[in-house]
Amino acid sequence: MNYIKELNAFYDWLELNELSPSAINLWYALMHINNKAAWAETFTVAESVLCVKTGLTDRTLRKVRNELKQKNRIDFISRKGGRAPIYKLISFFSTENYSAPFIPTEINSAVSVTDSAEGCSVGSAGDSSALNKLKETKQNETIKTATATHANYFDEYMICFSGQPNPIQIQEINSFIDQDGLEVEVVCTAFRKAAEAGAKYAYARSILNRWAKQGVKSMSDVEREQEQHNQRKQQSNFSPRKGIRTEMVPGWFDDKQENNSNPKPVNDEEAKRAKMNDALKRLRGSG
């Protein structure tokens, strides 16, 4: 499978097919897991793992899993004895998925008829007509192709933001890569910077927007931009202070300051007492 082509095709498919948000969430989780499994034709994953990755309850998980099966986006076989179900993702671009029945070799003969019936049904005529309608609608459009390395940012997104990007975010990220020319590693760096700041994807998007405007496209551009930022920050923190203007002060000003440096205290009581003493002296002298 081509990860990006499948994601873009799924987003286009949603324009003509109704699917619950929980089912969309599960489909992204299964795609992520199958990518880790190197796109195996069939793969197993425990329900508990899917519940952790999607945040769904056991009951909701089973419900939306059947919804994806009815929409012919996945097929699966349940197994007894507490063993994990076997899943198969149905590609938008592989016609063989619609002609061959889903009979994985991992299933042993002890599987009941009910389990086989639950897991082995393949798409209905209604789904086939929907697929044909989708192809007819998109036949004059060119689906954006991308290299396989584009899928790397999906895993980095999962690590940094503990979730999966929604279709709109995927389109935004693809636009940064395909239209603005940012390298995938540059996009992943923005994700990591946002995660280190304790922020979400919106913060990473603001970083990517700024880099796109500044022409930052490669990791060497990122390093140069970061170095320039550190230099500006260092200059602002350690810039020399402006010189203080000094003027010549005349000598008389210093003398006046010295005389006024220790002014004699003025005390009203002492002044009154001195005045009374002078009056007494005068009276005694006259007597």
N, C-alpha and C positions, 0 to 999 in steps of 0.2 A: 504494500500500500504506500501511497504517497500521502504523508500526514497532512500537509497543507492543502492539497487538492481535495482530500476527503472532508476536511473542515469547511472549506469554502463551498463544496457541493452540499454539505449538510445544511449550511446556512441558507443556501438557495432553495433547498428542498423544503425548509420550514416556511417559506413564503407561500407554498401551495398545500402544505400539510399541517394539520393542527397537532401539537404535541405539548404535553404538560411540562411546566418548568422542571419538575422533579425528574421526568423522563429524559429531558435534555441534559440535566446534570449527570444522570447515570450514564448516558451515552458518552459524554466527555470522559468520565472516569474509566469506562471500559476501553476507550480509545487510548488513553494514557497508559493503562496497564498493558494493553496489547503492544504498544510501542516499546515498552520495557521488555516485552517478550520477543522482540525482533520480528513482529508481525507474523506470529505463528498462525496457522490456519485455525486451530482451536487452542484454547487455553483455559486454565482453571483459576478461579479466585473465590475465596471464601466470602460468604455473605457478610460476615463481621468486618472484613476488610473494606468491602464496598460501603457499608454503613458508616465507617469512619471517614472514608474519602468523600462521601456525598453528604453526610449529615442526616441521612434518612433513617427512619425506623425500619425494623425487619418487615413489618406489614406493608409499609409504603414501598419499600424496595421491591418486594415481590409483585406488588400491583403495577408499578411503572415498568418493571422488567417484562411483564406480560404485554404492557402497552407497546413497548419497543418491538416485541416479537410480532404483535398484530400489525404493526406498521411496516414489518419486514425490514427493520434496521438491524436486528440481531436475531440469532437463534441460540437456543441453549437446551441442555439436557440436565435435569435434576437427578441426583444419585442418592441412594440410601446409605445408611450407616454413618451419617454425619460427614460424608465426603463432599467436597466443594463441587458445585455445578460446573459443567463444561460449557464454555461460551464460544460463539462464532460471530464475528462482526461481518455484516453484509456490505461489501464495498459498493460504491456508486459507479465504479468503473470496470468491475469484473463481471462479465455476463455469466461466467461459469457458476457463480454463486446461486443463480436462479434455476439452474438446470439439474444440479446434483443434489441428492438428499443429504441431510446432515446426519451421518452415521460415523462418529469418531471411533477410532480403534481403541480408545481408552475404556469404552463402555463394555462391560462383560455381559455374559449371557444371563446373569442373574437379575438384570434390570427388568422390572415389571412392565406389563403392557401399558399401564397407565403412565409410567414415567416416559416410556418411549413415545407414546402418543403426544404427551405434553411437550417433549423436546424436539421431535423430528418433523413437525409440520413446517412447510415452506410457504412462501408468499401466495396470496390469493390473486384472483383475476383483477379484483379492484385495485390491489397494490400495483400490479403490472400496468394497468391502465394509467394509474397515477404517475408511474415512472415514465411511461411513454409520453404523457402530457408534459411532464417536466422536460424531457428531452426535446420535444417539439417547441416548447416555449423558449428553451435555451439554445436551440440549434443555430441561431444567428449571432449568438454571443460567444465571446471567447473567455473561457474561464482562466483566470489569472494563474499562471504556473510559477512555481517557486522551487528552489533547490531543496534537497532533503535536509540541509543544515538549518532551514527555517524552523524545523521542529524543535531545535535545541532550546529556544526561548520558552517553549511551552513547559518544559520540565523546570526551568529556572523560575518561571512564574509560580509554579506549584510550590517550590521550595520557599520562595521569598514571601508569598502571600497566603500560603496554606489553603489554596483553592484553585479553581480552574478559571481561565479567562472566558468571558462570555463572547458571543459572536461579534458584538460591536467592538469589544476590546481587541479581538483577534484582527478585525479589519484595520483598526487604528495601528496596531503593531506592524502588520504587513505593509501598511502605507509608509511608516517610518523606514522600513527596510527597502521596499521596492521603489517608492517615489522619491524619498529624501536621500536614499543611498546609504543609510546607516548600516554598519556591519551588525550581524547578529550578536556578537560579543559586546558591542557597544550598548545594545538594547538590554542585554543581561546585566551589564554594569549598572545601568540606571535602575534596574530592579533591585540589585543588591544595595545601592545607595539608599533607596527608599526603605528597604527592610532594616538597614542599620539605623535609620532615623526613626524607626517604629511607625512608619507611615504605610499607606496602601498604594494601589496602582496609580491613583490620581497624582501622587507626588512624583512617581517615576515618569508619568506622562508629561508633567511640567518640565522635568529635566530633559526629556527627549525633545520637546518643543524648543527649548532654549538651545540645545545642541544643534538641532536642525537649522535654526536661524543663524547660528554662528558658523555653520559649515563643518561642524564636527562630525566626521563619518567613520574614522578608524580609531583603533585603540591608541595609536600614536597621537592622534588629535586630542583624544581624551586626556592623555598624560600631559600634553603640552598645555591644554586649557587648565588643568588642575595646577600645574606648576605656575602658570601666570596668576591664577587665583591666589595661591599661597604667597607669591611675591607681593601682590597688591595688599594682601592682609598684613604681611610683615612690615611693609612700608608705612601703612597706616598706624600700626602699633608702636613703631620705633622711629618715627620721623622726628628730626631735631626740632626743638622749640624755637620759635622766632626770637631774635635778639631783643633785649629790653633797651629802649632808648634812654640814654643818660645825658644829663646836662651839667655844665659847670655851675657850682653853687658859690655865691660870694661869701667872703670870710665873715662879714658881719652877720650873715644868716646863721652860721655855725655858732658864733658868740652868743647870739640871742637865744638860740636853742639850748646852749649850755646853761645860760642864766635862768632859763625857764624850766630847766630839767628838774630842779629841786625847789619848787616854789614854797615859800613860807606858808604854813597853814594859817588860815584865818579862823579865829575862834571868838565869837561874840562875847562869851563870858569873860575871857581873859581881857578883852578890850575894855569892858565895863569895869573890871576890877582895877585895871591900871588907871583908868580915869578917876575912880574913887580914891585911889592912893594919892594921886596928884592933888586932888582937892583937899585931902587930910593934911598933906604936907603944907599946903598954902595956909590952911587954918592955923596949924601949929606955929608957923613962922610969924603970922600976924599977931598971935597971942603972946 
